[in-house]
Amino acid sequence: MDILSADSKDLDHAMEGVASARIQSLLEMIGILVSRYGLVVVLLLIGVLKFTPGEAAAIQPLVEHSPLMSRMYSLLGIQGVANLIGVIEIATAALMALRPISPKASFVGSLAAVVTFLLTVSFLFSTPDAAQLKYGFPFLGDAGQFLIKDLVLLGASFWTAAEAHGAVQRSGAWLVFFAKAPIHPKYR
């Protein structure tokens, strides 16, 4: 004889669903916090390092082979380029960290991180010997091993951008921003 009624089975099943939803929600919250503030720490630390001569020299082979960034050396020099990149990375970290105060600023910072990591991932293709095709498989050289982690950082940047954008949408802040923005008479 079954001592459990159908009602109690339904209740048990519903409670398992609630617990599962809470666990999923908790894991998502932890994931987004670790992703966002992990990116903040990484960008802040590597941004500060850019102001040192050693780091400026270390990134030179990556930047000078980039068709998108190599021209900067003729304008700013080795340390100047590193300093500019450092300022951008620190500003990006600061904007991302503002999420509790300003989801919009965090969204902009996350987009800046996306651009940053798209550029660094592009170094995999522009830096000589970063990756070589051997035996039908890409083997990573020293620079490639250093850069490959940026794929994960790029993904985390997209995720934090999506989360911050969602928070802005839920608050209606974009509507307020666009409602106050002047509209050119041509587009009225």
HELIX and SHEET records of a PDB file:
HELIX    1   1 ALA A    6  LEU A   49  1                                  44    
HELIX    2   2 PRO A   53  GLU A   64  1                                  12    
HELIX    3   3 MET A   72  ALA A   97  1                                  26    
HELIX    4   4 PRO A  103  SER A  126  1                                  24    
HELIX    5   5 ASP A  142  LEU A  147  1                                   6    
HELIX    6   6 ASP A  150  SER A  171  1                                  22    
HELIX    7   7 ALA A  173  LYS A  180  1                                   8    
HELIX    8   8 PRO A  185  TYR A  187  5                                   3    
SHEET    1   A 2 ALA A 131  LYS A 134  0                                        
SHEET    2   A 2 PHE A 137  LEU A 140 -1                                        
END                                                                             
